[in-house]
Amino acid sequence: MPTVDDSFSFGSSGDPGPPPSSSGPPRGAGIVAAARERPAVLAIAAVAVVVLGVVVVNALGGSGGSGVAPITGSQEVRVPAIGDAGAAFLADGRPVFVVHHEDGTISVVDAFSTHTPFGVGTLVAWCAASRTFDDLRHGSTFDEQGRYILGPAPTGLVTFEATELGTTPPTVRVGARQLPEPRTDVGTPLSGSPCTSSAGTLSHRIGQGQITDPPSVALGAPPARWIAVAGVLVVTSDGGEKLCSTNGGAAEPSCDLGAPVAGVDGAGLLRGGSTYVSDVSTWLVRTNGTTLSDLTLVVGRGSP
């Protein structure tokens, strides 16, 4: 059974660690000072994560207008063989799974976990051994229809209407979003051990050419569209929440090239300290042109 962890940490060990010390410079103090004292450096980061044993799907395509790198997808998606699951992206860049159940029916299940501690989301992975969707960071498990089984998630996963198109190879047209089933509606019992690490799982991977950096450029993305952004989440007690630039892999990110973030519980992440700084990560976000929202961790040193 996966470990249930209701915290949110970007540390490489997965341990949230102690709150920032009040006796010395707060974590990230140099980053904040650098953002205030020297000019920003514009850099495009090439972010790639290779995880052995993980089956991944790449979103292919090039940079879009205004420097925003799009995630290409479609409302018509391939159906895997009976008994298998496949990872896909919808037309708005949203990651989903297509499951071809043993009885021949088809489900389209959202890849976003419904457990979002401190307002920060994560993606689930498909575990073929147990035929479940697992939130490897926080321990929630869902059955192959997306129904809740165990863990801290408040509900099951969002699903979508799927219309078979009668094509060869088989495809479905993904339709309206369906509300997740409540937590009281427990899914099918586990048929095997759920996955506790990324080895042997199916997950989404964002290709290098689809990652936008710096985050300030992402503010120019079309509204309601999901985009991938490389960045470092920085929270300060006096400056709010910001996704800062990776600064081309430099030791310190550039917040001058960052973008404000909405919906994150900054006070919760600070835990009484003055500064919180995440690892360099890739995030799925949306924007209204002023702020980034729906911050969801995709890959990073602290991710599974």
N, C-alpha and C positions, 0 to 999 in steps of 0.2 A: 504494500500500500504506500502511495507517495506520502512524504512528510507534509503535513498541513502547516503552512507558514503564512501567517496573516500580515507579516511585515513586508516592506518593500526595500530591497537593497540592491545596489549596483556593485558591491564588492566582489572580487573574484572568488571568494570563498562562499558567497551566499549569506554570510553572517552579517547582520546589520551593524554590528560593532557598537561600541559605546558612543554616547553623544559627544559632539565636539568639545574639546577641553576649553575651559574658561581661563586657564592659567597661561596659555601661550597664544600665538597667532591662530585664529580660527582656520579650519580647513578651507582652502580656496582663497585665503586672503590675498595671496600673490596674484591670483587670477583677477580678482576684483580690482586690485590696485593697478594691474597692467592695463585693464580696460579703461581706467581713468587717466593714466599718465602717459601712454604712448600711442601713436597712431595705429590704427588697425591695419592688419596685413590681409589682403584678399588672397585666398587660396582655395583651390578646389581639391577636396580630399578624395582620394581613391580608397574607398572602404570596402574591404572584402573579408569575409569570414569563411574559413574552410573548416568544417567539423567532420571528422571521420565517422562513418557509420550513419550519417544523416542523409536521407533522401530529400532533395530539395527541388523546387521549381523556380526557374528564373523568369522574371518579367523582362522581355527583350524590347528594345526600342531606343530612340535617341532623345536628345534634349529638346524640350519644347520651347515655346515663346517665352520671352523675358528671363531666359536662363533656367526655367523650371524644368526638371527632368521628369517626364511623365511615366507612369506605370501603365503599360498597355494591357487591355483586357477586352472582354466581350460579354454580352448577355447570353450568348449561345456558347455552351461549353461542352467539351468532350465527356462522355460517360466511360468510366473504366470497366474492365471485365467484371462479371458477377463475382461478388465477394471482395472486391477491391475498392479502394478510395483513391481519389485524385485531387490535387491541389490546383486551384485556378484563381484568376483575378477577373472581376467583373469590369464593366465598361468604365465605372467611376474609380477603378483602382482598388476596390474592396477585395480582400482575400477571402476565399471560401473553399470548402471541401465538397466534392461530389462523391457520394457513397452509393455504390450499386450493391444493394443488400442481397443476401443469399436467396430470398424469395423473389427476386427480380424487380422489386420496387427501387425507386431512386430518391435519395434525399440530397438537398443542397443545404449545407450547414455552415453558419458563419464561423470564421476563424478567430474572432475576438472573444476572449474569455469575458464572462459577465462579472468577474471579480476584479475590481479596479481600486486597490488600496491607494490612498492619498491622491485619487483622481488620475492615476497612471495605469494604463492598460497593458496587457500582454496578449500574445497569440497562443492558441492551443496547437498541439501537434497530434497527428493520428498515430495511434499505437496498434499495429496490426495484430500483435500477439494477444491482446485482450479485446480488440475491436472497440476501442474507446478513444475519445478525445481527451487528452491530458494537458492540464496547465502545469507544466513541469516546474515552474517557479513557486507556485503557491499551493499545489496539491489538490486542486479540484479535478474531478473526473466526470465525464459525461458519456452516455452510451452512443451508439452509432446513429441514432436519430437526433442526437443533441440533448437528450433528457438528462437531468441532474442525477448523479449517483452518490457522490460524496465530496467533502471538502468545503471550503469557506464560500464558494460561489452562492449568490442569493437565489439564482434561478438556473434553468437550463440554458442552452445556447439558442441564439436567434436562428431561425431557419427561413427558407425562401420557397415560394411556389416553383415547381419545376414541370414544364410541359415537354413531353417527348416529341421530337420532330420527325421521327421515322426515317432518319438518314443512316447512311453507311459511310464511315463508322457512326455509331449512335451518338447523338447530341441532345441536349435539352436546352430550352429557353428558360432563363431564370426570371421569375416574375416578382410579385409583391413580397415584401418582408412579412414574416409571421412572428408574432410575439412569442418569446420563450415560454416554455411550460413552467409552471411554478415548482418550487423546490419540493413541495409535498408529493409531486408526481414522480416517483422514483423510476428510473429507467430499468432496462433489462439487467439482471445480475451479471457480474463479470464472468467471462468465459475463460479467462486466464489472468495472469498477473499483469497489472497496469505498468506502463513504462515509467521508470524513475529517473531516467537520463535520456538525452537526445539520441543515443545509439539505437538504430533500428526504427526510428520514427519518420514519418512523412511530415514535412513542414514547408512553409513558404520562405523563399529567399529572394531578396531584392537584388537584381543585377547591378553591377558597378555603374553602368550608364544610366541608371534610373534613380540615383541618389543625388539630391540637391544639397549643395553646400556653397556658400554660407546660408544659414537659416533665414536671414533677412530677405534673400531672393525668393524664398518660399511664400512670402506674403503676396507675391504676384500671381500665385496659382489660381485657377478657376475656383470659385466658391463651391463647396460641398464635394470637391474631388479629393480623393486620398492621394497623398504624395509621400515619398520617402525622403527624409532629411537626415543628414549626418550632423551630429551636434552633441553638446554637453549641457545637461540641465543644471543651471545655477540658480540657487535660491538664496537671497540675502534678507536679513531682517529689516533692512531699510530700502531695498530696491525691488521687491517682488520676485516674480518667477520669470526666467528668461532661458531660451534655448540658444546657447552661444556657439560660435563657429569652432570647428576643430582646428582651425588655423594651420591647415596643411600638415597636421601631425606634430606640430610644435608641442613643447612641454606644457604650455599654457594656452587655453583657448582664447578667442577674441570675442568679448561680449559686445564690442562696437559693431560687429557684424551679426549680432544675434537678433532674435525676435521675441516679443513678449508672448507668454504662454497663459492661456485661460483654462480654468477648470482644475488646476493642480492645488492640492492642499499644502501650501508652502510651510505653514506653521507645523504641520504634522511631520514633514520631512526634516525641518530644522531641529525638532525635538529639544527645544530650548537653547540651541546654539545660535550663532550669528551667521553662519554660511554653510550651505550644503552644495556639494559638487558631485555630479554623477561621473561615471566612466564615459569615455567616448563611445557612443552608441549610434545605431540607426533607428529612426523612429518613423512610424506612420502618423501623419497629422492631416488635419484639414484647416482651412483658414477662411476668415471673413475679410481679408485684406488689411486688417489691423493687428490681429493676434492669431497665434496658432492654437488649435484646440484639439481635443480627443487624442492627446499624446499617448502613443502606444509603442512599447519597446519591441523591436524586431530582433536585432542582434547587438551584441556588445560584450565586453569582457566579463560582465557579470551575468550575462544571460545563459540559459542552459545550453 
